[in-house]
């Protein structure tokens, strides 16, 4: 049975598998179509595509942009990007630079809490990856401050916690425009995490984002309940948005399994896989 996964991360951002390792893991899990959607970077795409040719997994060039929606974080997925497009590369470079300015501030706050931590330690933990909060979390685990990355976020790193530092972000409309300028297809990621929870609130938001160029919504996601999925499917039908799905796989940084997208850990049904495959082939 074919499986798809349009939301995955590698060591190019905050995953724990290299792009090549990720693709070969996907092949072992039966995934035939996979999008690499690292945070604010497309640096892993070429390696993933090469591995895809070796393993028979079709690779979609993707990205996951962090944008600012009412002072909260929203994520926009971009698919079928021209990864060498100059405007895309410039925009992603700026986002990475903003992330770099944020990291010393996180270290300062952790030190103020009595946790001894240095930028050199965080860089060593990240290796060649773009440094992000999961690397701080893993380092806190190694230092014995917390027992898991999840605990690190709950106690220190999540929004509203004492070591959290807000990152400057694009507005949603700017992120959508950046993806479209690179000939990509913008899709709203995991809407369950938005502050908008009612049908009316979500419809108003999706209507606004569609007017800005949004093409789809990630209705299928492991942390969506079946009730959530039905609501997002209904919204997609009413607003004529494409439906997608992904696991948000990060390796050991997140409890997810490639190709397992439904709330009960099952892959998407074959009919849904076929619809998404046909759509992605024509965008």
C-alpha positions in Angstrom: 0.0 0.0 0.0 1.3 3.4 -1.0 2.0 6.0 1.8 2.6 9.7 1.6 4.1 12.2 4.0 4.2 15.8 3.1 5.7 17.2 6.4 9.1 16.0 7.5 12.3 17.4 9.0 16.0 16.6 8.7 19.3 17.7 10.2 19.1 20.7 7.9 16.9 22.2 10.5 15.9 20.5 13.8 15.5 16.8 12.8 17.8 14.1 14.0 18.3 12.2 10.6 20.3 13.5 7.7 18.2 14.1 4.5 19.6 10.8 3.1 18.9 8.9 6.3 15.4 10.4 6.4 14.6 9.3 2.8 15.9 5.7 3.4 13.8 5.5 6.6 10.8 6.7 4.6 11.4 3.9 2.1 11.6 1.3 4.9 8.2 2.6 6.2 6.6 2.2 2.8 6.4 6.0 2.0 6.5 6.6 -1.8 5.9 10.3 -1.8 7.6 12.6 0.7 8.1 16.3 1.1 11.2 17.6 3.0 9.9 20.7 4.8 12.7 21.9 7.1 12.2 25.0 9.1 13.2 28.2 7.1 15.7 26.3 4.9 15.9 24.2 1.8 19.5 23.2 2.3 18.6 19.5 2.6 16.5 19.2 -0.5 19.2 18.2 -3.0 20.6 15.5 -0.8 17.1 14.2 -0.2 16.3 14.1 -3.9 19.5 12.2 -4.6 18.5 9.7 -2.0 15.1 9.5 -3.4 16.4 8.4 -6.8 18.4 5.7 -5.0 15.5 4.4 -3.0 12.5 5.0 -5.3 10.9 7.6 -3.0 9.5 10.7 -4.9 10.8 13.8 -3.1 9.0 17.2 -3.1 11.1 20.3 -2.5 9.5 22.0 0.5 10.0 24.3 3.4 8.1 25.2 6.6 8.1 29.0 7.3 7.5 30.4 10.7 5.2 33.5 10.5 3.7 35.9 13.0 0.0 35.7 13.4 -1.5 38.0 16.1 1.8 37.7 18.1 1.6 33.9 17.9 3.5 31.5 15.7 1.9 30.1 12.6 3.6 27.7 10.1 3.2 27.8 6.4 4.4 24.8 4.3 5.6 25.5 0.8 5.8 22.7 -1.8 7.4 22.3 -5.3 9.7 25.3 -4.7 12.4 26.5 -7.0 15.0 26.2 -4.2 17.6 28.4 -6.0 15.1 31.2 -6.6 17.0 34.4 -5.5 14.1 35.9 -3.5 13.5 32.7 -1.7 17.2 32.3 -0.7 17.4 35.9 0.4 14.2 35.6 2.5 15.3 32.3 4.1 18.8 33.8 4.8 17.1 36.7 6.7 15.0 34.3 8.8 18.1 32.2 9.7 20.0 35.4 10.7 17.0 36.4 13.0 17.2 33.0 14.6 20.9 33.4 15.2 20.2 36.7 17.0 17.7 35.0 19.2 19.9 32.1 20.4 22.3 34.2 22.7 19.2 35.7 24.3 17.9 32.2 25.2 21.4 31.4 26.7 21.3 34.6 28.7 17.8 33.7 30.2 18.9 30.2 31.0 21.9 31.5 32.8 19.8 33.9 34.8 17.8 30.8 35.9 21.1 29.3 37.2 21.6 26.9 34.3 25.2 26.9 33.1 25.2 26.8 29.3 27.4 28.2 26.5 26.9 29.0 22.8 29.8 26.6 22.1 27.9 23.8 23.7 24.7 24.5 21.8 26.7 24.7 18.5 28.3 21.4 19.3 24.9 19.8 20.0 23.5 21.2 16.7 26.5 20.2 14.6 26.0 21.5 11.1 22.3 22.1 11.7 20.6 25.5 12.0 20.4 26.0 15.7 16.9 25.9 17.1 15.1 25.3 20.5 15.2 21.5 20.2 19.0 21.7 20.4 18.7 23.7 23.6 16.3 21.0 24.8 18.6 18.1 24.0 21.5 19.9 25.8 19.4 20.5 28.9 18.6 16.7 28.9 22.4 15.9 28.7 23.1 18.3 31.5 20.5 16.5 33.7 18.4 19.7 34.0 15.3 17.9 32.5 14.5 14.3 31.7 13.2 14.9 28.1 13.1 17.5 25.4 9.4 17.8 26.0 10.0 18.7 29.6 12.6 21.3 28.5 9.9 23.0 26.4 7.3 22.8 29.1 9.6 24.3 31.8 11.8 26.6 29.9 11.6 27.0 26.1 7.9 27.1 25.0 6.1 30.4 24.5 5.4 32.0 27.9 8.1 30.0 29.7 11.0 31.8 31.4 13.7 31.1 28.7 11.4 31.8 25.7 12.5 34.6 23.4 10.2 35.8 20.7 11.6 35.5 17.2 10.9 38.2 14.6 8.8 36.6 11.8 7.2 37.4 8.6 3.4 38.1 8.5 1.4 35.2 7.0 0.7 37.1 3.9 4.5 37.8 3.4 5.3 34.1 3.9 2.7 33.1 1.4 4.0 35.6 -1.1 7.6 34.4 -0.6 6.6 30.8 -1.4 4.6 31.8 -4.4 7.4 34.0 -5.8 9.5 30.9 -5.8 6.8 29.1 -7.8 5.8 27.1 -4.7 2.5 26.1 -3.3 1.6 27.5 0.2 -0.3 25.3 2.6 -1.3 26.1 6.2 0.3 23.6 8.6 -1.3 21.9 11.5 -4.2 24.3 12.1 -5.0 22.6 15.4 -2.3 24.7 17.0 -3.9 28.1 16.1 -5.7 30.3 18.6 -8.7 30.1 16.3 -10.7 27.0 17.3 -14.3 27.6 16.2 -15.5 26.9 12.7 -16.3 30.5 12.1 -12.9 31.8 13.3 -11.1 29.3 11.2 -13.2 30.0 8.2 -12.5 33.8 8.5 -8.8 33.1 8.8 -8.6 30.7 5.9 -10.7 33.1 3.7 -8.2 35.8 4.5 -5.2 33.6 3.8 -6.7 32.2 0.6 -7.1 35.8 -0.7 -3.4 36.2 0.0 -2.6 33.1 -2.1 -3.0 30.1 0.2 -3.7 27.0 -1.8 -4.3 24.3 0.9 -4.6 23.2 4.5 -2.9 20.3 6.3 -6.1 18.6 7.4 -4.4 15.2 8.2 -2.0 15.4 11.1 -1.3 13.1 14.0 -2.3 15.6 16.7 -5.6 16.4 15.0 -8.6 14.4 16.4 -10.9 12.8 13.9 -13.4 15.6 14.8 -10.7 18.2 13.9 -10.0 16.4 10.6 -13.7 16.5 9.6 -13.9 20.2 10.4 -10.8 21.0 8.3 -12.1 18.8 5.5 -15.4 20.7 5.5 -13.6 24.0 5.5 -11.4 22.9 2.6 -14.5 21.9 0.6 -16.3 25.1 1.3 -13.3 27.3 0.5 -12.0 25.2 -2.4 -8.7 24.5 -0.7 -6.5 21.5 -1.3 -6.2 19.0 1.5 -2.7 17.6 2.5 -1.3 15.6 5.3 2.0 14.9 7.1 3.5 13.4 10.2 5.8 16.3 11.2 8.5 13.7 11.6 11.7 15.0 13.4 13.4 11.7 14.4 14.0 11.4 18.1 13.0 15.1 18.6 9.3 14.3 18.2 7.2 11.2 18.8 6.1 10.6 15.2 6.4 7.9 12.6 6.9 8.5 8.9 3.8 8.0 6.9 1.6 7.5 10.0 -0.6 10.6 9.8 -4.0 9.7 11.3 -4.7 10.2 15.1 -4.7 6.4 15.6 -1.3 6.1 14.0 -2.6 4.8 10.7 -1.5 6.0 7.3 -3.8 7.8 5.0 -6.4 5.7 3.2 -5.4 4.8 -0.4 -8.2 7.0 -1.9 -6.8 10.1 0.0 -3.2 9.2 -1.0 -4.3 9.0 -4.7 -6.0 12.4 -4.5 -3.0 14.1 -3.0 -0.6 12.4 -5.4 -2.6 13.5 -8.4 -2.8 17.1 -7.1 0.9 17.3 -6.3 1.8 16.0 -9.8 0.0 19.0 -11.4 1.1 21.9 -9.2 
